[in-house]
Amino acid sequence: MAQVIVVHGYTASPEENWFPWIAQKAKKAGVSLKVLRLDPSETPVLNVWMKQMDAQIDALNENSILIAHSLGCIAALHYLSQKLQHQNIKALVLAAGFNGRLGRLEQVNPFIDAAKIDFDLLKQQVEHRVVIYSKGDERVQPEFSLAQAKSLDAQVIEARHQGHFIDSEGCTELPEVWDAVEPYLIRA
C-alpha cells in the first residue's frame, strides 16, 4: 500500500512535470509513493477520474498522504470528501489548487461543477493541510490558491518557481512539496 499518493492535473501523466522527480525522491528515501494515471482527455469527467482513483488507491489510513496538482486538487478534495467520513489521513498537499471555476478552460467546468467538497469534514479528518502556490502562476492565479487555503485552514507556502509547476514552464522539481510531506513519511 502506497503511503503517498500523487494526483496529477489536467492532461498530465506520471511521466511529466515534477512527478518523476518526487517519485525518485521517495524511492531514495525508502518511501512508498504512487503517481496515479488518470484520463488525460481535454474534456475530463469527474466520475471517470473517481473510478480510476478507486482502482489505483488502496484503503486510506491515518498515515496516508495525498499530493495533488491543479485540477487534481479538485479531484482529490472530492475523493477525500467521499472517503473520509470515518477515516483520518496524515496530510494533504495541494499545489496550484483552486475551489471552483477559473474563468478559463471552459471545457473543465463540468468536472469542477460536479465536485462535491466538504471543507468542514476535510479540516477535521486531514491532520496536516498545505497549499503551495506561485505568484507567477497565470493558469491558476494566486488568489484562487489562497482562497483554497482559507477554505481548508491550510498552511500556505509560496513556491520559488514562478509558474504553474509544469515542465513546459521549466518546473521538473518542486522541493516545497517534498519539504511539506517529509516530516510525515514512513520509511521502509
N, C-alpha and C positions, 0 to 999 in steps of 0.2 A: 504494500500500500504506500503510495506516494504521500509524504508529509506536505510537500509544497506543490501546488497546482497553479499553472500559469494559463490564463485565458487571454488569447490574443485578440486583436481588434479586427476591424473591417478589412476584408480582402487579404488578410495576412495568413501566415503559416508559421509552424515551429522553426522553419529554416531562415526566417527573416528577422530584421531589426535587431534587438538586443537579446532575443530568446536563445540563440545558440550560446552566447556568452554566459548567460545566467545558468544555463544547463551545465556548461563546463565548470563554472564556479562551484555549483552544487556537487558535481561529481568529484572534484578535487577535495572538497570538504567532507565527503562521505555522507552526503545528504540525499535523500530520495526526492527527486523533483521530476514532474511530468509537465511538458508543454502540450496542451490539448490541440487537437487538429479539428477545427470547426469549418463548416461550409464557407468557402471563400467567395461566394456569389456577390455580385454587386447589388443584389436585392435580397439581403439575408432575411430569414424568417425566424423569429424568436423560438417558436416551438421546435423547429428543426435543430437549432443550437441546443435547446434544453435536452432533447433526446440524445444528441451527440455527447453532451456533458454527462448525462446519466450513464451512458455506455462507457465512458472513459474515467469517471471518478469513482473510486472505491468509497465505501462508507466514510463519512467525515467523523472526526473525533476531536477531543479537546486539544490535540496537538496540531491539527490541520492548519495550514496557511494557504490562503488564496492570494494570488497576484493577478491583476488584470490591467489591460491597456485599452484605452479609448472606448470603442463600442463594446469591447469585452467587459468593461466596468458595468455597463447596463446589464449585460447577461449575468455577470457574477452576482450583482445585487439582487436580481430577480431570482436566480437559482437559490441563493442563500436565504432569501425571504421565504421560500417554499420549504427548504431543508432544515432550517434551524429552529423549528417550533419546539423541539425537545432536545436540542444538542447545542453545545457551545463549540467554538473554534478558537484557536490561539490568535490568529491575526489575519487582517485583510489589508492589502496594499494596492491602491488604485493609482495608476499613472495616466495622466491626461484624461481623467474621468469627468463625467457630467451626469446630470439627472434627467434631462429632457431634451427636447428639440434644440438644435443648434442654429437654425436659420440657414442651413446649407445642407447639401447632400439629402435632398428630399426623399430619395429612394430608401433611406434608412428610417424615415419617420414611422412607418407601420411597425417596425421592430421596436423602436423606442416607445411608441404608444401602447404596445401590447404588454410592456413590462409592468409588473406589479411589485413595487418595492416598499417594504415595511421598515422604515428607518428606525422606528422605536424598537422593534424586535432586534434589528442588527446592532443597535447600540447596547442592548442587553446581552446578546449572545456571542458577540465578537469581542474578545478581550482587548486586542490592540488594533486600532484603526488608523491608517495613514493614507494621506492623499499627497501625491507628488505632482507638481505642475511646473511648467516653464513659462516665463514671462514672454518668450518669443514664439509661443505656440499659436500659429494662425489658424489651425484647424479646430482646436478646442481652446478658445481663448481663456486666459487665466480666471476670469470671473466665474466661468462655468465650473471649473475645478474647485475654486474656493467656496462656491455655493454648495457643492457636494460635500466638501469637508465640514461645513457648518451643519448640514443635514445629519451627518454621522458623528458629530462631536469628535472629529478626527484630528490627529496631529497633521500639520501642514509642513511640507518640505518643498522649497524651491530648488529645482534641479539646476545644475551648472549648464547643461545642454540647453541651447536656445532653439527650440523647435518642438515637433510633435513626437519625438522619441522613435523615429523611424530611420531605417538605414539610408533611404534616399535623401535624407537630410543630414547624413553623417553620424547617426546615432547607432552604434553597434555595441555599445556598453552603456549600462545605466546603473552606476555604482550606488546611487541613492536607494534603489530598490533593494539591492543586496544588503546595504547597511541597515535598512529598516527591518529586514527579516532575520538577519544574522543572530541577534541575541536570543531568538526563539527556536533555533534549529536544533534538531536531534540528530547527532552524528552516529553513523553505523559503527 
